[in-house]
């Protein structure tokens, strides 16, 4: 009788264990989704709602009204039409995406070798290198930007060094500065400031990916006759793709809406969407227009990334 009783209690225990695992899985998945819902989707819905509303003083008109038995929806789309018609907004969007893309490429070109060196360094040295990457975060972001302003201004240490080496002449030919010796308030100073600021956000994901890579794969590639350079491009770079994508997103997305660095290091030729948002919110006090600008830039960034992730997931599923 005892073995029979044991068999009778086994299925309920298995079912209870399965329910516990399911609840645990739902909790683990639900917490990040709840975070995104509260801190991303809900604010985005509020901003989108303001963008299609009429502003009456400090209040906004209702989108749905019910009067005399008639249910009415009032969506004001004139702001989006104005954005599509005004070339200033188009140029600003394109410039913001271009500066963000240039910063991302430079951060990747500088950060990948550094992250590779960190991942291949001795285990006793890696914590020190990691601390050096994170060291700028110990100083105020605003102070670091002001420091670059002093370094690139006339008589600054970096400005004098670049002029002495004749690099300013090259920058003039590339169209990054307007005149020799004038390094501040140019595309050069803007991209330099953003690259310095966001470089750690590229290095850290790359280091995390490269540090976990199985080095036996490189040994296998060498045994098959691959040169170190070929093994790097055919083995290391593909395996670090996740770090490249994560670092690029961490750099590109905040760079698109950057305001402080363009305000302090940029100039009239480096107008970005963050400054336009500031002007619409605080100078013009036109919250619906500013919200429309914000919604468009969010869609310009999020939609391509979502499509990219979708196609990447489908390509991964199709692999044998």
PyMOL commands that set and color helices and strands:
alter all, ss='L'
color gray80, all
select helices_A, chain A and resi 2-51+78-85+87-120+123-138+141-152+157-164+167-173+187-211+216-223+228-239+241-256+260-265+268-270+273-283+287-318
alter helices_A, ss='H'
color red, helices_A
select strands_A, chain A and resi 55-56+59-60+64-67+70-73
alter strands_A, ss='S'
color yellow, strands_A
deselect
rebuild
show_as cartoon
